[in-house]
Amino acid sequence: VQLVESGGGLVQPGGSLRLSCAASGFTFSSYYMSWFRQAPGKGLEWVSDINSGGGSTYYADSMKGRFTISRDNAKNTLYLQMSSLKPEDTALYYCAARKVGYRDYWGQGTQVTVSS
């Protein structure tokens, strides 16, 4: 089982990035997917969820209107489109796969740095 995040990098405040999470080794389309992040010196913070079919999405209040989660089950890939980025969005971003009755899977993370 593997979850591999990509797309992070350095971006100026107000800029945009799209993160990807490529999944393999499990039935991606049957899993609820999530994005989390961890800023330097802080705990893990939930960012967004999407259900297995992609029809329902959920966001932390501070991300609403700026971040969009999506998935392509044919490509086994999860996405997070981030816009209007702020310095406080600087963090290591992780994707996670969750399904009731099964263990969770986590990726290794991709770094997002928002700075001028």
Residue pairs with C-beta under 8 A, 6 or more apart in sequence:
1 24
1 25
1 26
1 105
2 22
2 23
2 24
2 25
2 107
3 21
3 22
3 23
3 95
3 96
3 97
3 105
3 106
3 107
3 108
4 21
4 22
4 107
4 108
5 19
5 20
5 21
5 93
5 94
5 95
5 107
5 108
5 109
5 110
6 19
6 20
6 21
6 22
6 110
7 17
7 18
7 19
7 20
7 110
8 17
8 19
8 93
8 110
8 111
8 112
8 113
9 17
9 111
9 112
9 113
10 113
10 115
11 17
11 85
11 112
11 113
11 114
12 114
12 115
12 116
13 85
13 86
13 87
13 114
13 115
13 116
14 84
14 85
15 83
15 85
15 114
16 81
16 82
16 83
16 84
16 85
17 82
17 85
17 112
18 79
18 80
18 81
18 82
19 35
19 79
19 80
19 82
19 93
19 95
19 110
19 112
20 77
20 78
20 79
21 33
21 35
21 77
21 78
21 79
21 80
21 95
21 107
22 76
22 77
23 31
23 76
23 77
23 78
23 97
23 105
24 76
26 97
26 105
28 73
28 76
28 97
29 52
29 53
29 73
29 76
30 52
30 99
31 52
31 97
31 98
31 99
31 105
32 49
32 50
32 51
32 52
32 97
32 98
32 99
33 49
33 50
33 52
33 69
33 71
33 78
33 95
33 96
33 97
33 98
34 46
34 47
34 48
34 49
34 50
34 95
34 96
34 97
34 98
35 47
35 48
35 49
35 69
35 78
35 80
35 93
35 94
35 95
35 96
36 44
36 45
36 46
36 47
36 93
36 94
36 95
36 96
37 44
37 45
37 47
37 89
37 91
37 92
37 93
37 94
37 112
38 44
38 45
38 91
38 92
38 94
38 109
39 45
39 88
39 90
39 91
39 92
40 90
40 91
42 91
44 94
45 60
45 91
46 60
47 59
47 60
47 63
47 67
47 80
47 93
48 57
48 58
48 59
48 60
48 63
48 67
48 69
48 80
49 57
49 58
49 69
50 56
50 57
50 58
50 69
50 70
50 71
50 78
51 57
52 73
53 73
54 70
54 71
54 73
57 68
57 69
57 70
59 67
59 69
66 82
66 83
66 84
66 85
67 80
67 81
67 82
67 83
68 80
68 81
69 78
69 79
69 80
69 81
70 78
70 79
70 81
71 77
71 78
71 79
72 79
78 95
80 93
80 95
82 89
82 112
85 112
85 114
86 114
87 114
87 115
88 114
89 112
89 114
90 112
90 113
90 114
90 115
91 111
91 112
92 109
92 110
92 111
92 112
93 109
93 110
93 111
93 112
94 106
94 107
94 108
94 109
95 106
95 107
96 104
96 105
96 106
96 107
97 104
97 105
97 106
98 104
